[in-house]
């Protein structure tokens, strides 16, 4: 009988990468705005992803009462508030 190697162990799927980048959504007075739908509670792997997202959806955010955004990496405020209006 031939020597057959044992079956390889099954690889576990890679864990989801951390997504520490978030936007705080604010109204004109600086109060936090809670939005609903697909845009709510978005988190991002990188600063570039977060900035691309706000660039793509700023008009939709403004329609839900967002006047400005502040970018965070975990608990660290990176910049903002940044107006969504020209």
N, C-alpha and C positions, 0 to 999 in steps of 0.2 A: 504494500500500500504506500502511495506517495505521501510525502510530508506536505500538508497544506497549511499555509500560515493562518493564524487566527483572523477572524473578521476584524476590520479596523473599528475603532470606537466611533460612535456617531458624534459628529461635531455639533455643538450647541450653536444656535444662531447668535450672531454678534449682538451684544446689547445695543439698544438705541443710544446714539451719541448724546452727550449732555446738550441741553438747549437753554443756556443761561441768559440769552439776549431777549429782552422784552421791552415793550413800549408802555409807558403810563400815558393814558389818554385823558386829556384835560379839557374843560370848558374855558370860556373867556375869563372866568374868575380864578382859574387854577384848580378848581375842584375836579376830582376824578370822575370820568364819564364811564359808566358801565354800558357796553354795547352788547347786542345779541346777534345770533346768526353765525355764519361761517367765519366772520372776522374776529369773534370774541376769543379771548384767551390764547392768542397766538404767541408762540415762543420760537426762538431761532437758534441755529447752531453757530452762526457767525454774525458779526456786526454788518457785514456786506449783505447777508440775507435779510436782516432786519430792515436795513435802509432800502433795499430793493422793494420789499413788501410795502413799506409806507409810501414809497414813490408810486407804486402801482395802485394802491387803494386809498390815497389821501382824499379823493373826492367822495368816495363811499363813506369814509370815516366822518368827513365834514357833514354829510347828510344826516348822520346819526348824532350830531351835536358836538363833535370833537373839534375844538379850535386850535389845539396845540398838542404836541407829543414830547415826551422826555424819554430818552433811551437809557436803559439799565443793562449792565452785565452783572447778573445775580443781584446783589444788594448795592453795587457801586453805580452811582449816577454818572453816566458818561457825558451827556450833554442834553441841553434843553432848558426850558421848554422852547420848542421850535414851532412856529406858527404854520398852520396848513393853508393860510391865505396869502395871496401875493402881496 
